[in-house]
């Protein structure tokens, strides 16, 4: 099908060109040298619900500290399989799942009675980003590791990534776009100083950054897991989504 060819062409281009397009240093790797790859969307339902998260997580492994072998630290070692993928893997100590995928299902998709396969699911930034605590754990396991924290660069990386999201919008032609979390909403709205209490309570808008497609800013599933306030916010916004998509309650 022509539609499938267009999606595949986009996925291949994203995989090849994305890292260079947002000016990340190359090679961009996990601590063992395994390359950090872009995660293009895999769930690619057209003309439906589009969901935009912030950036992918990674697969983590429990490894002993260099100085204290009885102490184990979690370090990132490999790419996830897809944005918000339903993954299970063994980290050396226990079985793990992807919390963001669990939360997306628990707080959003299950309540809309939609499967991931019925949506277009993507991220604003399409590669794993190192937080300072990741660097601390990695250096405790692999001393003198030359890796820099870049989570603080999310906003600038997301702005550089807008053209990729816009291309996805043109392919997907979504009925409604849902963004997850304050930072993604700030980038899409262009209102970089806006608070979560403001952005995540706004009604459906038609932002230029998403080519005018109808968009609703939602709390991140992780915020819903931690906070009753954001769970209640999400529940209220589910009614907006159902009404807009004409989904029965």
Phi, psi and omega per residue, in radians:
X1 nan 2.563 3.140
X2 -1.068 -0.735 -3.122
X3 -1.034 -0.764 3.134
X4 -1.115 -0.634 3.135
X5 -1.156 -0.708 3.131
X6 -1.120 -0.762 3.124
X7 -1.099 -0.805 -3.134
X8 -1.097 -0.712 3.103
X9 -1.042 -0.732 3.122
X10 -1.140 -0.803 -3.136
X11 -1.020 -0.765 -3.130
X12 -1.156 -0.754 3.134
X13 -1.116 -0.744 3.124
X14 -1.064 -0.786 -3.120
X15 -1.078 -0.666 -3.092
X16 -1.403 -0.697 -2.849
X17 -1.957 -0.226 -2.941
X18 -1.080 -0.872 -3.036
X19 -1.023 -0.788 3.132
X20 -1.156 -0.601 -3.060
X21 -1.169 -0.421 3.133
X22 -1.886 0.245 2.973
X23 1.145 0.591 2.990
X24 -1.363 2.556 3.134
X25 -1.172 2.523 3.083
X26 -2.093 2.469 -0.001
X27 -1.274 2.531 3.097
X28 -1.903 1.972 -2.901
X29 -2.365 2.846 2.899
X30 -1.356 2.967 -3.025
X31 -0.971 -0.587 -3.141
X32 -1.444 -0.013 -3.109
X33 1.711 -0.076 3.078
X34 -1.097 2.242 -3.059
X35 -1.167 2.435 2.987
X36 -1.467 2.072 -3.070
X37 -1.840 2.658 2.984
X38 -1.162 2.553 3.052
X39 -1.899 1.651 3.032
X40 -1.229 2.837 3.130
X41 -1.105 2.452 3.079
X42 -1.920 -0.683 3.009
X43 -1.448 1.910 -2.903
X44 -2.319 0.921 3.058
X45 -1.220 2.269 -3.119
X46 -1.514 2.656 2.979
X47 0.999 0.647 3.124
X48 -2.345 -2.367 -3.128
X49 -1.618 2.226 3.068
X50 -1.892 2.313 -3.110
X51 -2.113 2.237 -3.113
X52 -2.078 1.951 3.024
X53 -1.553 -2.997 -3.081
X54 -1.490 -1.136 -3.125
X55 -2.810 2.772 -3.092
X56 -1.243 2.699 2.916
X57 -1.499 -2.594 3.133
X58 -2.707 3.004 2.957
X59 -1.512 2.349 -3.069
X60 -1.975 2.713 3.104
X61 -2.318 2.456 3.068
X62 -1.478 2.114 -3.140
X63 -2.296 2.624 -3.116
X64 -1.241 2.547 3.041
X65 -1.081 2.523 3.120
X66 -1.097 -0.670 -3.072
X67 -1.649 -0.291 -3.120
X68 -2.461 1.545 -3.053
X69 -1.054 -0.273 3.108
X70 -1.481 -0.123 3.122
X71 -1.831 2.252 -3.120
X72 -1.906 2.468 3.120
X73 -2.167 2.527 3.067
X74 -1.523 2.204 3.075
X75 -2.242 2.567 3.108
X76 -1.276 2.373 -3.095
X77 -2.269 -0.311 -3.035
X78 -2.746 2.788 3.116
X79 -1.236 2.585 2.865
X80 -1.136 2.938 -3.118
X81 -1.465 -0.505 -3.120
X82 -2.929 2.871 3.068
X83 -1.068 2.221 3.095
X84 0.970 0.679 -3.107
X85 -1.333 2.586 3.104
X86 -1.465 1.512 -3.031
X87 -1.957 2.566 2.945
X88 -2.301 2.368 3.104
X89 -2.707 2.825 3.137
X90 -1.742 2.231 -3.047
X91 -1.685 0.157 -3.085
X92 1.799 -0.384 3.123
X93 -2.110 -0.766 -3.086
X94 -2.664 2.972 3.086
X95 -1.410 2.349 3.118
X96 -2.091 2.688 2.948
X97 -2.122 3.072 3.129
X98 -1.612 1.880 -3.037
X99 -1.000 -0.626 -3.112
X100 -1.145 -0.639 3.098
X101 -1.197 -0.735 3.095
X102 -1.036 -0.773 -3.110
X103 -1.200 -0.676 3.118
X104 -1.048 -0.722 3.116
X105 -1.210 -0.817 -3.035
X106 -1.148 -0.762 -2.978
X107 -1.729 -0.223 -3.077
X108 -2.268 -1.189 -2.952
X109 -1.132 -0.742 -3.124
X110 -1.081 -0.596 -3.112
X111 -1.352 -0.346 3.023
X112 -1.615 -0.059 -3.090
X113 0.978 0.779 3.097
X114 -2.117 2.460 3.022
X115 -1.570 2.794 3.058
X116 -0.991 -0.563 -3.116
X117 -1.170 -0.257 3.120
X118 -1.651 0.192 -3.082
X119 -2.289 2.889 2.921
X120 -1.820 2.008 -3.011
X121 -2.072 2.190 -3.042
X122 -2.587 -3.136 3.082
X123 -2.234 2.619 3.081
X124 -1.123 -0.906 3.012
X125 -1.800 2.302 -2.885
X126 -1.805 0.265 3.095
X127 -2.307 2.693 3.025
X128 -1.044 2.455 3.080
X129 -2.086 2.444 -3.136
X130 -1.435 2.180 2.966
X131 -1.528 2.800 3.098
X132 -0.986 -0.639 3.138
X133 -1.196 -0.486 3.028
X134 -1.133 -0.770 -3.130
X135 -1.088 -0.738 3.125
X136 -1.048 -0.804 3.138
X137 -1.135 -0.766 -3.129
X138 -1.091 -0.742 -3.141
X139 -1.196 -0.475 3.090
X140 -1.253 -0.507 3.139
X141 -1.581 -0.717 -3.084
X142 -2.186 1.540 -3.090
X143 -1.009 2.564 3.100
X144 1.158 0.376 3.092
X145 -1.167 2.303 -3.103
X146 -1.683 1.342 3.099
X147 -2.282 2.417 -3.108
X148 -1.903 2.522 3.008
X149 -1.241 2.331 3.120
X150 -2.337 0.180 3.092
X151 -1.024 -0.579 -3.124
X152 -1.175 -0.227 3.134
X153 -1.578 0.144 -3.034
X154 -0.935 -0.818 -3.034
X155 -1.071 -0.780 -3.137
X156 -1.207 -0.660 3.099
X157 -1.151 -0.674 3.132
X158 -1.152 -0.687 3.111
X159 -1.126 -0.680 3.096
X160 -1.180 -0.380 -3.086
X161 -1.569 -0.062 -3.037
X162 -1.026 -0.610 -3.113
X163 -1.123 -0.521 3.099
X164 -1.226 -0.738 3.099
X165 -1.133 -0.701 3.118
X166 -1.090 -0.679 3.097
X167 -1.137 -0.659 3.084
X168 -1.117 -0.697 3.092
X169 -1.051 -0.732 -3.128
X170 -1.132 -0.586 3.107
X171 -1.345 -0.811 -3.019
X172 -1.293 -0.660 -3.041
X173 0.856 1.056 -3.001
X174 -1.219 2.607 2.984
X175 -1.240 -0.632 -3.126
X176 -2.689 2.416 3.080
X177 -1.890 2.323 3.048
X178 -1.994 2.218 3.039
X179 -1.844 2.624 -3.046
X180 -2.010 2.036 3.030
X181 1.690 2.758 -3.075
X182 -1.081 -0.790 -3.015
X183 -1.126 -0.742 3.115
X184 -1.106 -0.722 3.113
X185 -1.080 -0.677 3.117
X186 -1.094 -0.769 -3.128
X187 -1.139 -0.803 -3.074
X188 -1.212 -0.705 -3.122
X189 -1.325 -0.403 -3.019
X190 1.385 0.033 -3.114
X191 -1.732 1.420 -2.936
X192 -1.299 -0.269 3.130
X193 -1.742 -0.007 -3.058
X194 -1.215 2.501 3.137
X195 -1.411 2.839 3.050
X196 -1.083 -0.681 -3.133
X197 -1.073 -0.526 3.086
X198 -1.403 -1.061 -3.009
X199 -1.043 -0.734 -3.002
X200 -1.517 0.174 3.012
X201 -2.065 0.033 3.141
X202 -1.283 2.714 3.088
X203 -1.411 -3.104 3.138
X204 -1.075 2.319 3.139
X205 -2.180 3.104 -3.073
X206 -2.308 1.209 -2.972
X207 -1.190 2.468 3.100
X208 -1.055 -0.603 -3.116
X209 -1.081 -0.391 3.095
X210 -1.970 0.560 3.038
X211 0.994 0.498 3.059
X212 1.410 0.169 3.087
X213 -1.281 2.523 -3.133
X214 -1.061 2.319 -2.976
X215 -2.417 2.425 3.072
X216 -2.224 2.256 3.135
X217 -1.546 2.198 -3.112
X218 -2.050 2.752 2.969
X219 -1.173 2.715 3.078
X220 -1.279 2.514 3.092
X221 -0.930 -0.573 3.126
X222 -1.149 -0.639 3.071
X223 -1.152 -0.642 3.090
X224 -1.134 -0.660 3.127
X225 -1.113 -0.652 -3.049
X226 -1.498 -0.430 -2.884
X227 -2.369 2.213 3.044
X228 -1.060 -0.653 3.136
X229 -0.945 -0.825 -3.076
X230 -1.389 -0.447 3.004
X231 -1.117 -0.754 3.123
X232 -1.176 -0.667 3.072
X233 -1.044 -0.816 3.135
X234 -1.059 -0.775 -3.128
X235 -1.054 -0.690 3.107
X236 -1.151 -0.645 -3.099
X237 -1.350 -0.359 3.044
X238 -1.057 -0.595 3.121
X239 -1.160 -0.680 3.055
X240 -1.051 -0.762 -3.129
X241 -1.110 -0.832 -3.109
X242 -1.071 -0.743 -3.140
X243 -1.154 -0.729 -3.108
X244 -1.168 -0.692 -3.108
X245 -1.560 -0.064 -3.114
X246 1.029 0.822 3.068
X247 -1.660 2.257 -3.108
X248 -1.130 2.532 3.099
X249 -1.574 nan nan
